[in-house]
């Protein structure tokens, strides 16, 4: 199995294991808070992975064609800013829904 599938499996297993005691309580606010925190963590991991891949590809492209390095760098910065914008939006949604 790939590492991504294993990570997803273990994340789901932990969430299910921690969810049973939370749902046994009178109010299920602990589960909502835990899922908000889990969602925020997944957003950060995804954004870090995406920006890392973006930077690696851009540096490799600059090494292959140094004459267009300025254009590649500009496109990389714009793409990274868009990824960060979506990440901040997703974090705000996780924080609001988790509260």
C-alpha positions in Angstrom: 0.0 0.0 0.0 1.2 3.5 -0.7 2.0 5.8 2.2 -0.9 8.1 1.4 -3.4 5.2 1.7 -1.8 4.1 4.9 -2.0 7.6 6.3 -5.6 7.9 5.4 -6.4 4.5 6.9 -4.7 5.3 10.2 -6.3 8.7 10.3 -9.8 7.2 9.9 -9.1 4.5 12.5 -7.9 7.1 15.1 -10.9 9.3 14.4 -13.3 6.4 14.8 -11.6 5.2 17.9 -11.7 8.7 19.5 -15.3 9.4 18.3 -17.0 6.6 20.2 -16.3 8.1 23.7 -17.2 11.6 22.5 -20.5 10.4 21.2 -21.3 8.6 24.4 -21.4 11.9 26.3 -24.5 14.0 26.5 -23.1 16.6 24.1 -21.0 15.8 21.1 -19.1 19.0 21.1 -15.8 17.2 21.8 -16.1 15.3 18.5 -16.9 18.5 16.6 -13.8 20.2 18.0 -11.7 17.1 17.3 -12.8 17.0 13.7 -12.2 20.7 13.3 -8.6 20.2 14.5 -8.2 17.2 12.3 -9.4 19.1 9.3 -7.1 22.0 10.0 -4.1 19.6 10.3 -5.0 17.9 7.0 -5.3 21.4 5.4 -1.8 22.3 6.6 -0.3 19.0 5.5 -1.9 19.3 2.1 -0.7 22.9 1.6 2.8 22.1 2.7 2.9 19.1 0.3 1.5 21.2 -2.6 3.9 24.1 -2.1 6.8 21.7 -1.7 6.0 20.0 -5.0 5.5 23.4 -6.7 8.9 24.7 -5.5 10.7 21.5 -6.4 9.3 21.5 -9.9 10.1 25.2 -10.4 13.7 24.8 -9.3 14.1 21.8 -11.6 12.6 23.8 -14.5 15.0 26.7 -13.7 17.9 24.4 -13.7 16.9 23.0 -17.1 16.2 26.4 -18.7 18.0 29.2 -16.9 17.0 31.7 -19.5 13.3 31.6 -18.5 14.0 31.5 -14.7 12.3 34.9 -14.2 9.0 33.7 -15.8 9.1 30.5 -13.9 9.7 32.2 -10.6 6.9 34.7 -11.2 4.5 31.8 -12.0 5.7 29.9 -8.9 5.1 32.9 -6.6 1.6 33.5 -8.0 0.7 29.8 -7.6 2.1 29.6 -4.1 0.0 32.7 -3.1 -3.2 31.0 -4.5 -2.4 27.8 -2.6 -1.9 29.8 0.6 -5.2 31.7 0.0 -7.2 28.6 -0.3 -5.4 27.2 2.8 -6.3 30.2 4.9 -9.9 29.9 3.8 -10.0 26.2 4.6 -8.4 26.9 8.0 -11.0 29.6 8.8 -13.8 27.2 7.9 -12.3 24.4 10.1 -11.9 26.8 13.0 -15.5 28.2 12.7 -17.0 24.7 12.3 -14.9 23.3 15.1 -15.9 26.0 17.6 
